[in-house]
Amino acid sequence: MDIKGKKALVFGGTSGIGLATVQALATGGASVVAISRDPDRAKDAVPSGVMLKQCDVRDRDGLATLFADSAPYDIIISAATGGERAVGPFLQMEMDGFQGAFDKLWGYANVVRFGTEGLADDGCIVIVSGTPARKPKPGQIAIGAVGAAVENFARMAALEMAPKRLNVVSPGIIDTPLFGPESEQRTRAVQSMTSGHPIARGGTASEVAQGIMFMVENDFVTGTTIDVDGGWILT
């Protein structure tokens, strides 16, 4: 896919990986709509010409309206987390927290379900999982279970969507606002979490965006997960 002149919708497009993807798409000449629950917080961060819209991926009626108003379009990216990240041992975990972690899956399912109809026949959707889906560390049972569900969902949905494409990018530890505001504490935390990885540092949002762009531009890839994780999955 040559993205120049294509229309792209990016959920979670005002922060972290989503914002980096918005920037990459805009640089490549796409017409981009950045969507989040609070788009005003990024009005000074998105490139000139990018449209900002408000929507929560868990709001099915709101999503259906947004897609109907935006159609037709060529690219959908969803980096919206959709809910909270429950961490810790499962046998001591509050089950509301465990269940709430699956809002990420429901959000992605909503985006695919309601977004596919208005997507061009040669268009694509990319959603974001995470390395714990296949290589969890202690305390990551909720994150890993959700990620595994996301990746299997994408493989099955890709069969129904063809020739439209659906792929997954699976980041490792990425140094983004997900870990809080920039600070020495955040830097130390990311260094600690990645010290045993083959590439012993946190990734950047732009590095994950490069993986997303590969999935967008390569027309021969669907139902696939690509890892951008500094080798975490190998450890």
Backbone torsions as a table, in degrees:
resi	resn	phi	psi	omega
1	MET	NA	128.3	169.8
2	ASP	-89.4	113.0	-171.6
3	ILE	-78.2	-9.4	-178.9
4	LYS	-61.5	123.8	179.6
5	GLY	84.1	-5.1	178.3
6	LYS	-79.4	156.6	178.4
7	LYS	-104.0	127.5	-176.3
8	ALA	-124.0	136.0	173.4
9	LEU	-110.4	126.2	-176.9
10	VAL	-122.2	110.0	177.0
11	PHE	-85.7	138.0	-171.0
12	GLY	73.4	27.8	-171.2
13	GLY	-86.3	12.5	-177.3
14	THR	-112.6	6.3	-178.4
15	SER	-157.2	151.9	170.1
16	GLY	54.5	-130.0	-176.0
17	ILE	-62.2	-41.1	-180.0
18	GLY	-62.8	-43.3	179.0
19	LEU	-65.0	-41.2	177.9
20	ALA	-62.3	-35.5	178.2
21	THR	-70.9	-40.0	174.4
22	VAL	-56.0	-45.4	-179.2
23	GLN	-63.7	-40.9	179.9
24	ALA	-66.9	-42.0	179.4
25	LEU	-65.2	-43.6	-180.0
26	ALA	-64.4	-40.6	178.2
27	THR	-62.2	-33.8	179.6
28	GLY	-79.9	-1.7	175.0
29	GLY	98.0	9.1	177.7
30	ALA	-78.9	155.3	170.7
31	SER	-89.8	118.3	-166.8
32	VAL	-118.0	136.6	170.9
33	VAL	-115.5	118.7	178.2
34	ALA	-96.6	126.5	-172.0
35	ILE	-123.9	134.5	175.6
36	SER	-157.8	174.3	177.4
37	ARG	-71.2	-25.2	-177.7
38	ASP	-137.9	73.2	-174.2
39	PRO	-65.8	-23.7	-176.9
40	ASP	-62.4	-25.9	-176.8
41	ARG	-68.6	-14.3	-176.7
42	ALA	-116.6	12.6	-174.7
43	LYS	-62.7	-23.1	178.2
44	ASP	-95.0	-7.2	-175.8
45	ALA	-99.0	-30.7	-176.8
46	VAL	-75.7	151.0	179.8
47	PRO	-64.0	156.6	176.7
48	SER	-58.1	136.2	178.5
49	GLY	96.3	-15.1	178.0
50	VAL	-77.5	129.9	178.3
51	MET	-86.2	139.2	177.8
52	LEU	-106.7	133.3	175.7
53	LYS	-135.4	154.1	-179.5
54	GLN	-104.9	130.8	173.6
55	CYS	-167.6	145.1	174.0
56	ASP	-104.6	125.7	-175.6
57	VAL	-63.9	-12.9	176.6
58	ARG	-86.6	-7.7	-178.8
59	ASP	-93.6	95.7	-173.6
60	ARG	-63.7	-42.7	179.9
61	ASP	-64.3	-41.7	178.2
62	GLY	-64.1	-40.1	177.8
63	LEU	-64.0	-46.5	-179.1
64	ALA	-58.7	-41.8	178.4
65	THR	-65.5	-44.5	-179.8
66	LEU	-60.2	-46.0	-179.6
67	PHE	-64.8	-41.6	179.2
68	ALA	-62.4	-39.7	-179.4
69	ASP	-72.6	-26.0	-174.4
70	SER	-94.1	-19.2	-174.9
71	ALA	-63.6	148.6	-3.5
72	PRO	-84.1	160.3	178.9
73	TYR	-148.3	165.9	-171.1
74	ASP	-113.7	-25.2	-172.0
75	ILE	-138.5	133.4	169.8
76	ILE	-124.3	128.0	172.3
77	ILE	-118.5	131.1	173.2
78	SER	-123.5	110.5	173.1
79	ALA	-114.5	16.6	-179.3
80	ALA	-77.8	126.3	-176.1
81	THR	-72.0	-29.6	174.5
82	GLY	80.2	-26.5	-177.2
83	GLY	-162.8	-164.2	-178.8
84	GLU	-87.4	159.3	177.9
85	ARG	-103.5	104.6	178.3
86	ALA	-80.2	128.1	179.9
87	VAL	-128.7	157.5	178.1
88	GLY	117.9	173.3	-179.3
89	PRO	-63.2	135.7	-176.4
90	PHE	-61.5	-40.7	-174.7
91	LEU	-72.3	-8.0	172.3
92	GLN	-114.1	8.9	-171.9
93	MET	-87.1	140.2	170.1
94	GLU	-67.5	125.5	-173.7
95	MET	-68.6	-25.6	174.2
96	ASP	-63.4	-36.6	177.1
97	GLY	-67.3	-42.9	178.3
98	PHE	-61.5	-46.7	179.4
99	GLN	-64.1	-40.0	-179.3
100	GLY	-62.9	-29.0	178.6
101	ALA	-61.2	-25.7	-178.5
102	PHE	-77.7	-0.7	171.9
103	ASP	-58.5	-27.5	176.3
104	LYS	-61.1	-45.4	178.7
105	LEU	-64.9	-45.8	-179.5
106	TRP	-60.9	-39.7	178.5
107	GLY	-60.6	-46.4	179.2
108	TYR	-65.1	-41.7	179.0
109	ALA	-60.8	-41.1	178.0
110	ASN	-62.7	-44.4	-179.5
111	VAL	-60.6	-45.5	-179.2
112	VAL	-68.2	-44.5	-176.4
113	ARG	-61.9	-46.9	-174.1
114	PHE	-92.8	-16.6	-177.1
115	GLY	-91.7	-20.6	-173.1
116	THR	-67.3	-35.7	-175.3
117	GLU	-59.0	-42.5	-177.7
118	GLY	-86.8	2.7	-177.7
119	LEU	-82.6	137.2	177.7
120	ALA	-58.3	151.4	-178.1
121	ASP	-61.0	-27.7	177.0
122	ASP	-100.8	19.0	-177.7
123	GLY	-87.6	-180.0	-175.9
124	CYS	-150.1	157.1	172.7
125	ILE	-124.5	136.9	174.1
126	VAL	-125.7	128.7	176.3
127	ILE	-119.8	162.8	-171.5
128	VAL	-114.4	125.2	177.9
129	SER	-104.2	-128.6	178.6
130	GLY	177.3	149.4	-175.2
131	THR	-56.4	-30.5	177.4
132	PRO	-58.5	-15.0	176.8
133	ALA	-58.7	-34.2	-178.3
134	ARG	-123.3	-11.3	-179.4
135	LYS	-143.6	70.8	-177.2
136	PRO	-75.6	152.5	171.7
137	LYS	-106.8	164.5	-179.8
138	PRO	-52.1	137.2	178.8
139	GLY	86.9	2.9	-175.8
140	GLN	-109.8	24.5	-174.7
141	ILE	-62.4	-41.0	-179.5
142	ALA	-68.1	-46.7	180.0
143	ILE	-61.7	-42.5	-179.3
144	GLY	-66.8	-41.5	-179.5
145	ALA	-65.4	-41.7	178.0
146	VAL	-63.8	-46.6	-179.2
147	GLY	-61.4	-40.4	178.3
148	ALA	-63.6	-39.8	177.5
149	ALA	-64.5	-41.2	179.3
150	VAL	-60.6	-46.6	-175.7
151	GLU	-68.1	-39.6	178.5
152	ASN	-70.3	-38.3	174.7
153	PHE	-56.2	-44.9	-177.8
154	ALA	-64.1	-39.9	179.3
155	ARG	-62.4	-42.4	-177.9
156	MET	-73.8	-42.0	-179.1
157	ALA	-66.5	-31.5	179.0
158	ALA	-60.1	-33.5	178.6
159	LEU	-66.2	-40.1	-179.0
160	GLU	-72.8	-30.9	-173.3
161	MET	-81.1	-21.5	-171.9
162	ALA	-49.6	140.0	10.7
163	PRO	-84.3	-2.3	172.2
164	LYS	-64.4	147.7	-171.8
165	ARG	-110.9	148.1	176.5
166	LEU	-137.2	125.0	-179.0
167	ASN	-136.8	168.3	-177.4
168	VAL	-127.6	139.1	168.1
169	VAL	-112.3	132.8	-174.8
170	SER	-115.9	98.8	-179.7
171	PRO	-80.1	155.9	168.6
172	GLY	-91.0	-136.8	177.1
173	ILE	-79.9	111.6	-177.2
174	ILE	-112.9	129.0	-176.2
175	ASP	-78.3	87.3	-177.4
176	THR	-131.0	174.1	177.4
177	PRO	-60.8	-8.7	174.4
178	LEU	-56.6	-28.9	179.5
179	PHE	-95.4	13.6	178.3
180	GLY	101.5	177.3	179.7
181	PRO	-66.3	157.8	179.5
182	GLU	-59.3	130.3	-178.2
183	SER	-168.2	166.1	175.3
184	GLU	-62.7	-35.5	179.7
185	GLN	-62.8	-44.2	177.5
186	ARG	-63.1	-42.7	179.5
187	THR	-60.6	-44.5	179.3
188	ARG	-65.4	-39.0	-179.7
189	ALA	-63.8	-44.8	179.8
190	VAL	-65.5	-41.0	178.1
191	GLN	-61.9	-41.1	179.9
192	SER	-64.3	-42.5	-177.0
193	MET	-70.0	-22.3	-175.1
194	THR	-111.9	4.5	-172.5
195	SER	-62.4	-27.4	-179.4
196	GLY	-96.0	6.7	-178.6
197	HIS	-86.8	152.6	177.3
198	PRO	-54.4	-39.2	171.3
199	ILE	-105.5	99.5	-166.6
200	ALA	-86.0	67.6	174.7
201	ARG	-162.3	164.7	172.1
202	GLY	-74.8	147.7	174.3
203	GLY	-77.7	171.3	176.7
204	THR	-108.9	156.6	178.1
205	ALA	-59.9	-35.9	-179.0
206	SER	-67.9	-31.0	177.1
207	GLU	-67.1	-38.5	175.5
208	VAL	-68.6	-38.9	178.1
209	ALA	-59.9	-34.0	176.4
210	GLN	-62.3	-39.1	175.8
211	GLY	-64.6	-40.8	177.6
212	ILE	-62.8	-42.3	-179.3
213	MET	-64.6	-34.9	175.1
214	PHE	-60.2	-44.4	179.8
215	MET	-64.4	-33.9	178.5
216	VAL	-69.9	-46.6	-168.7
217	GLU	-85.0	-19.0	-178.8
218	ASN	-93.0	106.5	-175.0
219	ASP	-74.0	-5.4	-176.4
220	PHE	-104.4	18.8	-177.7
221	VAL	-124.9	122.5	173.6
222	THR	-152.3	151.4	-179.2
223	GLY	66.5	24.7	-171.2
224	THR	-117.6	149.5	172.7
225	THR	-113.1	129.4	175.5
226	ILE	-112.0	133.9	-178.6
227	ASP	-92.8	131.6	172.2
228	VAL	-127.5	80.7	-164.5
229	ASP	-138.1	11.0	179.1
230	GLY	63.3	19.4	178.8
231	GLY	88.1	8.3	179.1
232	TRP	-50.1	-44.4	-174.1
233	ILE	-63.4	-16.5	-179.6
234	LEU	-86.7	-15.3	-172.5
235	THR	-84.7	NA	NA
